[in-house]
């Protein structure tokens, strides 16, 4: 049996780690893996999957690059009784299985962290990933719910599409406006690093508290060096391993969980060595 894995891109370390876990566990399960990176292009992702619709004996692992065009195709795949494992997305009960991260838990943890460090009152810049991305929506909503209950004020919501380059350019434009702020919430580490890039050039009088999400290696390095205040550690390798484990159970007609949630952990300068030993 082969696992076809379609996912946004191979540049983001988060997807790289999912791929590593998937491939390693698949090899142990005696399964093959074929990668279909979409280059952050939903149309390409749909086109790649459409070419494979007749392969009913295989398993399709899917991490959406977007859902507007992919959703109807997923419906067609379900109707055709194809086996779909959604990774980092809960597509719904009709797919074979979904594996998600604790995004709501992580968003709340970051909101509470900033509220405690800024003593409930702080001006926060919010860097947004794709607006229709389920994982980002869950982080966003839970973070904003904490802001509403505390005295954190969102002084700017900046769309950066999950991109480091766009986060840097948009943050540079914001910095030129001169709006005061105390912290930054970025919906992923890649955008948080883009903020660090912008601030490293513009050199503010006081370095703001920047928080991200994912726990990628470069973010951890920046956290240790004081440029990031916190991130949320996901376990992408474990997510990939779980997908391959489920595929192996499918191949052997064994039972498996329809929904798996992989818990997250708040990483700060105080506990980073506990989770990422030097």
N, C-alpha and C positions, 0 to 999 in steps of 0.2 A: 504494500500500500504506500501511496505517496501523499504527502501533505503539501498542498499549494498554499503558500503564505503571501497574501497581498497586504501591504502596509504603506504608510505615507512616504518614508524615505530612509535611506541608509546613512545619512549624514548625522542625524540626531543620535547621540549616544544611548538614549532611552530605547530606540528601536534596535540599535546594534545589540544591546544586551538581551532583548527579547529573542532576537535571531540566534544569538549564541546559546541561550538556554534551550530553545526549540531544537536546534540542530544536535546538540549534545545528547539530550534526552531521546530524541527520535532515533539516533544511532543505537542507543541502548535498547530501544524498543524494536529495532529491526525495520525501521521505517525510513523512507527517503524524504527529502525536503527540497522543494523548488521554490526559490524566492521570486516574488513579483513586486519589487519596489515601484511605487507609483509616482515618485518625484513630486509629491504633494499635489498631484493632479487627479481629481476625482474622475474626470472623463477617461483618463488613461487607466485608472483602476477598474472602471466599469468595462472598458474595452478588453482588458486582460482577462477578466472573469468570463465575459461573454464567449470568448474563444474556447472556454473549457467546460461549457455547460453540459456536454454529453458525457463527462467522465464521472459516472455515478458510483464507481467503485473507489474513488479517492475521497480525501477529506480536504475541505477548504477552511483555512484559518484566515480570518479577516480582521484587520484593524483599519477602520474607515479613514480615508483622507477627507471625507465629507459625506453627507447623507442625502442630499437633495436628489441626485441621480442614482446613488447606490441603493437607496431604500426600495424602489420598485424592482430592481434587479434581485435583491435579496428575497423579495416576495416570490419572484419567478423561481429562484433556486429552491426555496422551501417547497413550493408547489411541485417541483420536479423531484422532490425527496432527496436532494443533495445534502450531505453531512457538512454543516457549517459550525465552526468553533469561532466565536467572536472573542478577540483579545483586546483588552482595555476598552471594552464597550459592551453594554448590556443591550443587545438588539431585541430581546424579548423571548418569551417562552417558546415560540415556534422554531427557533434555531436549535441545533443539537445541544450546544452548551455555550455559556458565556463566562469569561474570566475578567473580573474588574479589580481595580485598586480601590483602596479606601479614600476616595477623593473628597467626600463630604467630611469625613473625620479630619483629613489633612487641612482642608480650607479653614475649618473651625480652629484647629490648633494654631495656624499661622495668625488668624485674627486675634485670638486670645494672647498670643505671644506679643504682637505689636501693641495691643491694648495695655498689657502689663508693663512692657518696657517704656512705653510713652505715657504711662500713668493715666490711661483711659482717654487722654486728650491728645490727638495728633492729627496732622494733615498728611494724607496718604495719596500717592499717585498709583493708579491701578493700570497695569499693563495687561491687556486682554489678548488671549489666543483666539483661535477661530470661534466665531460667535455661536455656531451650531454644533460644536464639538462637545459630546456628552461629558467627557471627563472634565473639560474646562468649565462647563456650565455648573457641574456639581461643586467644583472648587470655588467658583465665583459666587454662587448663591450662598454657600455656607460661610464664606469669608464676609460677604456683605451683611449677612444676618448678624454676625458678631459686631460689625461696625454700627449697625442700627441700635444694638443693645448697649454699646459702649459710647464713648464720645469721639471715636475715630471719624474723621471727615474725609470723604473722597474729594480731593480738590481737582482731579483730572482723571478721566477714564480714556486711556489711549489704546487704540487698536494697533497691535503689532503682529497679529497672525501667527504667533508662535515662532517668529523669526528673530534671530540675533541682530542681523543687519538692519531690519526694519525697526526693531526696538531701539537700537542705537540712534538712528536718524530721527525717529520720532521724539526720543528723549532729548536729543540735542535741540530740536525745535522748541520743545517745552521749556528747556533751561533758558533759552534766549528770551522767553517771555518774562522771566524774573518772578514767577509765582512761588511764594515760599512753601516748603513742604518738609516733612520730618521723616517720612518713610515711603517705601515703594513695595507694593505687592505685585509680583509678576506671576502669571499663571503657569509658567514653567521656568526651569533654570536657564534655558537658552536665552530667553528674553531678559532674565535677571542679569545675565552676563553682558547682554547688550547695553543695559543701563550702566553697569560698571564701566564698560568701554567709554560711554558718553561722559560719565562723571570724571573719568581719569584724564580726559582732555580738558574739560571745563573747570575742574578742581574747585568744588564748592567750599565755602568757609567751614561748614560742618558736614561731615559725611553722613548721609541719611541711613536709616536702618532699612536695608534691602532684604526682602525675603523672596524665595523662589519655591519651586516644586519639582521634584524628581530625584535629587541626590546624585546627579551625574559627577564624575570625577573632577572636572574643572570647577564646578560649583563648590565642592568640598574643599578644594585647594584654596579658592577665594574666601571661603568661610574661615579657614584656619588663618589666613592672612589678614582677616578683619574687614574685607570688602563686602562680604555678605554677612548678614546677622543670623539667618536661619534658612533652612530648606526642609522639605518633607521628603524623606527617603521612601521611594517606592522600591519594589522588588521585581524589576522587569525580567531578569533572568528566571526568577521563580515562575513568573507568568508564562514565559515561553516553555519552561519545563512542564508546567501543568497542562498546557495545550497538547504537548506531545504525549504526555501520560494518558490524557483522555482519548487521543487518537489511537493509542495502543490498546486501550480498553475497547474502543469501537471495533478494532480489527479482530479482537478475541471474543466479541459479544459479551463483555463484562459490564456490570452496572457502573455508573459514574454520576457525579453531581451535575445538575443542570446549570447551577450558578455557583461560582467560586469567587469569594472576595479575599484578596490578599491585603492584609492590614499594612498601614503606613506608620512611620515614626517621625516625630519632629526632631530635627537635628540642629543643635546650636553649638556655639563654641565651647560650652560647658560639657556637652556629652558626645562630641564628635568622635573622640578616640574610642569610645565604647562601641560605636557602630562601624567606624572606619579605622581600624588599628593602623598605626603608622608602620 
